[in-house]
């Protein structure tokens, strides 16, 4: 095969979703997508170790086997075609695969999923990078203005907010979120914070707390803040892909997403959103691009990214779409409820997010009230029960973050382990 025919054939191959083909063949025959029979076919699409139960999908997710296979093929292709794939080869061969074109197709898929324009999003390396770019780049602050965040924000984002004091000369205020969380008090904490700090210009809101799994009423908070003349930067690292919501209806301005946690792309990819008419309110990166511009791509200068990782986004989205976000939403709630229900009337164990269906998905933190050292509790779960979790030290809690690879039986084993540990205290 000559070079031209080879490149043409690989371009055609690239248009086929390996993820979509595999899941359709194995799972779509089952009509009830909420049944255990169906979910076992999904679990079978993941390669998981058999010597521990992984309940820490919150750090980063796991690629399904078809997405992993596609990622490996993408890696081989990018490695072999090198800079020709970036665009040099298209000049002489219009049929050759081109990264710019495929990047555009992936942006279009993400934009459609969110209900936004492709000119309002840009791919980054993770949610942290997206959020840092938004917070440090927000240029509507002046010395003496106030910014707010809560004690349930992601640690790195707290640091970035505190850095605004040195960067912009702002006053920085941390709010304490009440426990137990309710729909109303999650709004009230920001409303009261703005009232007590009348010079507030910006607040950071974490849509789903990485510490507790509490989902806040972001649409209502956005509306309240906007009515007070306050902007909102939203961290959606954990909510995107974990539960079903209408992003466009929330009418947000600045948002950071993760694509390798709950979307299931390869490790090292995120997304940043800026509403079209607000793009100039985020600084461009140094000398990158013209001074007076309205393109979001000038707000993120990552250099050369791993293109195979970016390409894996398409396969991950196909995989999730074949399942359906409504079914994914119900599955994560079912995994959570399977173990949480055992402790709703147990005074020994505290569940740190509410039973209100609007305020939780799968990720949930618990604590055994007799144990203050969360690290030791996490070690016990792994050492004695082979259950991998993560600890939230400031809450004396252990975070449980199941993935699509987990079963209800594994959640029963978690509940049994917690009961046994609590009984020994």
C-alpha positions in Angstrom: 0.0 0.0 0.0 1.5 3.4 -0.9 1.6 6.3 1.5 -1.4 8.1 0.2 -3.7 5.0 0.4 -2.4 4.2 3.9 -3.2 7.6 5.3 -6.6 7.6 3.7 -7.4 4.2 5.2 -6.3 5.2 8.7 -8.5 8.3 8.4 -11.5 6.1 7.6 -10.6 3.8 10.5 -10.4 6.8 12.9 -14.1 7.7 12.3 -15.2 4.4 13.8 -15.8 4.4 17.6 -14.3 1.3 19.1 -16.1 2.1 22.4 -19.4 2.4 20.7 -19.1 -0.8 18.8 -18.0 -2.8 21.8 -20.6 -1.7 24.2 -23.4 -2.0 21.7 -22.5 -5.5 20.9 -22.4 -6.6 24.5 -24.9 -4.6 26.4 -27.5 -2.9 24.2 -29.5 -6.1 23.8 -30.6 -5.8 27.4 -33.6 -3.4 27.5 -33.5 -2.5 31.2 -30.4 -0.4 31.6 -30.9 -0.2 35.4 -30.9 -3.9 35.9 -28.0 -5.8 37.5 -27.8 -8.0 34.4 -27.1 -4.9 32.3 -24.6 -3.4 34.7 -22.7 -6.6 34.9 -22.0 -6.2 31.1 -20.7 -2.7 31.9 -18.5 -4.0 34.7 -17.1 -6.6 32.4 -15.8 -3.7 30.2 -13.3 -2.8 32.9 -10.0 -4.5 33.8 -9.8 -4.3 37.6 -7.4 -6.1 40.0 -8.9 -8.9 42.0 -6.9 -8.3 45.2 -8.7 -5.1 46.3 -11.9 -3.2 45.8 -11.3 0.2 44.2 -13.7 2.8 45.7 -11.5 5.8 44.9 -12.7 6.8 41.5 -12.6 10.4 42.8 -8.9 10.8 42.3 -9.2 9.8 38.8 -11.4 7.4 36.9 -10.7 4.3 34.9 -10.8 3.9 31.2 -13.1 1.1 30.0 -11.4 -1.6 28.0 -12.7 -0.3 24.6 -11.6 3.3 25.5 -8.2 1.9 26.7 -7.8 0.0 23.4 -8.7 3.1 21.4 -6.2 5.2 23.5 -3.4 2.7 22.7 -4.2 2.9 19.0 -4.2 6.7 19.2 -0.8 6.6 20.9 0.6 4.3 18.2 -0.7 6.5 15.5 0.5 9.8 17.0 3.9 8.3 17.7 4.3 7.0 14.2 2.9 10.0 12.3 4.5 12.6 14.6 4.3 16.3 13.4 2.8 15.3 10.1 -0.4 14.7 12.0 -0.4 18.2 13.5 -1.1 19.5 10.0 2.1 19.5 7.9 0.9 16.6 5.8 -2.5 18.1 4.9 -0.8 20.6 2.6 0.2 17.8 0.2 -2.4 15.2 1.2 -5.9 16.5 2.0 -7.0 12.9 2.9 -4.5 12.6 5.7 -5.7 12.6 9.3 -5.3 16.0 10.9 -5.2 16.8 14.6 -6.8 20.2 14.1 -9.8 18.7 12.4 -10.2 15.9 15.0 -9.7 18.4 17.9 -12.6 20.4 16.4 -14.8 17.4 16.2 -14.2 16.6 19.9 -14.9 20.2 20.9 -18.2 19.9 18.9 -19.1 16.8 20.9 -18.4 18.4 24.2 -20.2 21.6 23.2 -23.3 19.7 22.2 -23.2 17.8 25.5 -23.1 21.0 27.4 -25.4 23.0 25.2 -22.8 25.7 24.5 -20.7 27.0 21.6 -17.4 25.5 20.5 -16.0 29.0 20.9 -16.8 28.9 24.6 -14.7 25.9 25.6 -11.0 24.9 25.4 -9.4 21.6 26.4 -6.9 21.7 29.3 -4.9 19.1 31.2 -7.2 18.8 34.2 -9.8 20.7 36.2 -7.2 22.2 38.4 -5.5 23.9 35.5 -8.9 25.1 34.2 -9.8 26.6 37.6 -6.4 28.1 38.2 -6.6 29.9 34.8 -10.1 31.2 35.7 -9.3 32.4 39.2 -5.9 33.9 38.5 -7.1 35.3 35.2 -10.3 37.0 36.4 -9.5 40.6 35.8 -12.6 42.4 37.2 -11.1 42.8 40.7 -9.4 45.9 42.1 -7.6 46.5 45.4 -10.1 46.4 48.3 -12.6 44.1 46.6 -13.6 40.9 48.5 -13.6 37.3 47.2 -15.4 34.4 49.0 -14.9 30.7 49.0 -16.0 27.9 51.5 -14.2 25.4 53.6 -15.6 22.6 51.4 -13.7 23.8 48.2 -10.9 21.8 46.7 -7.6 22.6 48.5 -5.7 23.9 45.5 -8.6 26.2 44.6 -8.6 27.6 48.2 -4.9 28.4 47.7 -5.6 30.0 44.3 -8.3 32.2 45.9 -6.0 33.2 48.7 -3.4 34.1 46.2 -5.7 36.8 44.9 -4.7 38.9 47.9 -1.2 39.2 46.5 -2.1 39.2 42.9 -5.1 41.6 42.9 -4.9 43.2 46.4 -8.3 41.7 47.4 -9.7 40.8 50.7 -10.1 37.0 50.9 -12.9 35.5 53.1 -13.4 31.8 53.8 -17.0 30.8 54.7 -17.9 27.8 56.9 -20.5 25.5 55.3 -23.1 24.3 57.8 -23.6 20.6 58.6 -25.8 18.8 58.0 -26.2 20.3 54.5 -29.6 21.3 53.2 -30.7 22.7 49.9 -31.5 26.0 51.6 -28.4 26.4 53.8 -26.1 25.8 50.8 -27.6 29.0 49.2 -27.8 30.9 52.5 -24.1 30.5 53.3 -23.2 32.5 50.2 -26.0 34.9 50.5 -25.1 35.7 54.1 -21.4 35.9 53.1 -22.2 38.5 50.4 -24.4 40.4 52.8 -21.7 40.5 55.5 -19.0 41.5 52.9 -20.6 44.2 50.8 -17.5 44.7 48.7 -17.7 41.1 47.4 -17.1 40.8 43.6 -16.3 37.1 43.2 -17.2 33.8 44.8 -15.9 30.3 44.1 -18.5 27.5 44.2 -17.8 23.8 44.1 -20.7 22.1 42.4 -20.0 18.8 44.0 -17.7 18.9 47.0 -14.7 16.6 46.7 -14.7 16.5 50.5 -18.2 15.3 51.1 -20.0 14.7 47.8 -22.6 17.4 48.6 -24.1 18.9 45.4 -25.1 22.5 45.9 -28.0 24.3 44.1 -25.7 26.0 41.7 -28.4 27.6 39.5 -30.0 29.3 42.5 -26.6 30.4 43.8 -25.6 31.9 40.4 -28.9 33.7 40.2 -28.6 35.1 43.7 -25.0 36.2 43.2 -25.7 37.8 39.9 -28.5 39.8 41.5 -26.0 41.2 43.9 -23.5 42.1 41.2 -21.2 39.2 42.1 -19.5 36.8 39.7 -19.3 33.1 40.2 -16.5 30.7 39.2 -17.7 27.1 39.4 -15.7 23.9 40.0 -17.4 21.0 38.2 -14.6 18.5 38.5 -16.7 15.9 40.2 -20.3 16.6 38.9 -19.6 16.3 35.1 -20.3 12.8 34.1 -21.4 11.6 37.5 -25.0 12.8 37.4 -27.6 14.2 35.1 -28.0 18.0 34.9 -28.8 20.6 32.3 -25.7 22.7 32.1 -27.0 25.4 29.7 -30.0 25.9 32.0 -27.7 26.8 34.9 -26.6 30.0 33.0 -23.1 30.0 34.3 -20.2 32.2 33.2 -16.9 30.5 34.3 -16.5 26.8 34.8 -13.7 24.2 35.1 -14.3 20.5 34.3 -12.4 17.3 34.5 -12.6 14.7 31.7 -10.6 11.8 33.3 -12.5 11.4 36.5 -16.2 10.6 35.6 -16.1 11.0 31.8 -13.5 8.2 31.7 -11.0 9.6 29.1 -7.3 8.9 29.5 -5.5 10.5 32.5 -4.5 14.1 31.9 -7.4 16.0 30.3 -9.9 18.7 31.4 -12.0 21.5 30.0 -12.6 25.2 30.6 -15.8 27.1 29.8 -16.2 30.8 29.6 -19.5 32.3 28.4 -18.9 34.1 25.1 -19.6 37.6 26.3 -17.4 37.1 29.4 -14.2 35.9 27.7 -12.4 39.2 27.9 -13.0 39.2 31.7 -10.4 36.4 31.9 -6.8 37.5 31.1 -5.1 35.9 28.1 -1.9 34.1 28.8 0.9 36.7 28.7 1.9 37.5 25.1 -0.2 34.6 23.7 -2.4 36.1 21.0 -3.4 39.7 20.2 -4.0 42.1 23.0 -7.7 42.8 22.2 -9.3 39.4 21.4 -12.3 37.4 22.3 -11.0 33.9 21.7 -11.0 31.4 24.6 -8.0 29.6 23.2 -5.8 32.5 24.2 -6.8 32.0 27.8 -5.1 28.6 28.0 -1.5 28.1 26.9 -0.6 24.5 27.7 2.0 23.9 25.0 2.1 20.5 23.3 -0.4 18.2 24.9 -0.6 14.4 24.6 -2.7 14.2 21.5 -3.7 10.6 22.1 -5.2 11.6 25.5 -7.3 14.3 23.8 -8.4 11.8 21.1 -9.6 9.4 23.8 -12.2 12.0 24.8 -14.3 11.0 21.8 -14.2 7.3 22.7 -15.1 8.0 26.3 -18.1 10.1 25.3 -19.3 7.4 22.9 -19.0 4.8 25.7 -21.0 6.9 28.2 -23.6 7.9 25.6 -24.3 4.3 24.8 -25.1 3.8 28.5 -27.0 7.1 28.9 -26.4 9.8 31.5 -29.8 9.2 33.1 -28.9 5.5 33.7 -25.4 6.6 34.9 -27.0 9.0 37.4 -29.3 6.3 38.7 -26.5 3.8 38.9 -24.2 6.0 41.0 -27.1 6.8 43.4 -27.9 3.1 43.6 -24.2 2.3 44.5 -24.2 4.9 47.2 -27.6 4.0 48.6 -26.6 0.3 48.8 -24.2 1.0 51.6 -25.5 4.3 53.1 -28.9 2.8 53.9 -27.2 0.6 56.5 -26.2 3.6 58.6 -29.1 6.0 58.3 -30.2 5.1 61.9 -26.8 4.2 63.2 -25.5 6.8 65.7 -22.0 5.4 65.4 -21.6 6.4 61.8 -22.1 9.9 60.3 -22.9 10.3 56.5 -21.7 13.7 55.4 -24.1 14.3 52.5 -27.9 14.4 52.8 -30.5 12.0 51.5 -32.0 14.7 49.3 -31.7 13.2 45.8 -30.8 16.7 44.5 -27.7 16.8 46.6 -25.8 13.6 46.1 -24.7 11.2 43.4 -22.2 8.4 44.1 -19.3 10.1 45.9 -20.0 10.2 49.7 -17.9 10.6 52.8 -18.6 9.0 56.1 -17.0 9.0 59.5 -17.1 6.7 62.5 -17.7 9.0 65.4 -15.4 7.1 67.8 -12.5 7.4 65.4 -10.8 10.8 65.0 -7.9 9.7 62.9 -9.2 9.3 59.3 -5.9 8.1 58.0 -5.9 5.1 60.4 -9.5 4.3 59.4 -8.5 4.3 55.8 -5.5 2.1 56.5 -7.7 -0.3 58.3 -10.2 -0.6 55.4 -7.4 -1.4 53.0 -5.2 -3.6 55.3 -8.0 -5.7 56.8 -10.7 -5.6 54.1 -8.8 -4.7 50.9 -11.0 -1.7 50.2 -9.2 1.3 48.6 -10.6 4.7 49.6 -9.2 8.1 50.3 -9.3 10.1 53.6 -10.6 13.6 54.3 -8.5 14.4 57.3 -10.1 17.7 58.3 -13.5 15.9 58.6 -12.1 12.7 60.2 -13.8 11.1 57.3 -13.3 8.5 54.6 -14.5 9.3 51.1 -16.2 6.5 49.1 -16.1 7.2 45.3 -17.4 4.2 43.3 -16.9 4.0 39.6 -18.9 2.2 36.8 -16.7 -0.8 37.4 -18.1 -1.4 40.9 -21.0 -3.7 41.8 -23.7 -3.7 44.5 -22.0 -6.7 46.1 -18.9 -4.6 46.6 -20.9 -1.9 48.3 -22.3 -4.6 50.6 -18.8 -5.6 51.5 -18.0 -2.0 52.3 -21.0 -1.7 54.6 -20.1 -4.9 56.4 -16.5 -3.7 56.9 -17.7 -0.3 58.4 -20.1 -2.1 60.8 -17.4 -4.5 62.0 -14.9 -1.6 62.5 -17.5 0.5 64.4 -18.5 -2.5 66.6 -14.9 -2.7 67.9 -14.8 0.9 69.1 
